[in-house]
Amino acid sequence: MQLSPEHLTRLDRDGFLILPSVFSETEISTIKNRLPALLQDSSEANIIEKESGQVRTAMGLHIRDEIFAKLVRHPRLVQPARQIRPEPLYIQQVKVNIKAAFSGEVWQWHYDFATHHSDDGVPQPLALNLHIFLDDVTPFNGPLYFIPGSHKYGTHRAFHDTQTTSYPLWVVDQDVVRDLVSRAEKVNPGRGIVPAIGPKGSMLIFHDTLVHGSPNNMSPWDRSIFSLILNPISNALTREDRPDYKHHRELSDIIEVEDNCLE
Ligand SMILES: O=C(O)CCC(=O)C(=O)O
């Protein structure tokens, strides 16, 4: 699958790109059917929400499950990534973020590179975050919120939040968010913050310095999203302080599988 010049322009301008209907209903069912067993594992790679006790994020899934092992090598993910970063790429992180109906908890405002750099010593913000929506993501069930164009401003003050959620993250403070939103509003009034929404099967790509977060899921609808982070091998981690399910160590270029491998 190739991104069009218009897709690439939008990704460069906004810092993210949403593509509907990339994976079929059947493929999404094949992927989702694996989750109940994985979420029941006592694996330390399943991170539990602070309040509800439900799984917030299930990590390292390509090592734990054969369908996810195919998914991370799927041409519809890997080929667009190679178009954007035409060099050998390794699998940095693989997870499903689950925001359960009524109880899924907040992800504070952050940009991923703050964590990749501060915790893992990744030199440059070149990693790509590729998401697949496993449920319909609506304005109500805890979608990601993006500040369009915020990736253009590079890095920001960030602090290590070990308190507000069960997943420690380098987050940005409110002044930074206020400033970036007001800049985005000047470029595109009414669009200082946009929700990343779409039907199940949609794909989302975003840059490492794009500022984003997501609210609690107060709705009666679950929201689960698969996330694959790919990083150029030339830009690999330089520290191994975090467990490998948070940043994998195998620095080999991805070998693609067949496009129909999930049917
Ligand atoms: O799943 C979410 O709501 C947030 C995910 C996120 O912030 C990320 O993948 O960096």
The ligand as a Gaussian input file, in Angstrom:
#p B3LYP/6-31G(d) Opt

LIG

0 1
 O       -4.466000       5.035000      23.447000
 C       -4.498000       6.205000      23.812000
 O       -5.539000       6.748000      24.134000
 C       -3.250000       7.034000      23.858000
 C       -2.124000       6.419000      23.130000
 C       -0.934000       7.281000      23.024000
 O       -0.882000       8.346000      23.542000
 C        0.200000       6.825000      22.253000
 O        0.114000       5.782000      21.570000
 O        1.235000       7.521000      22.280000

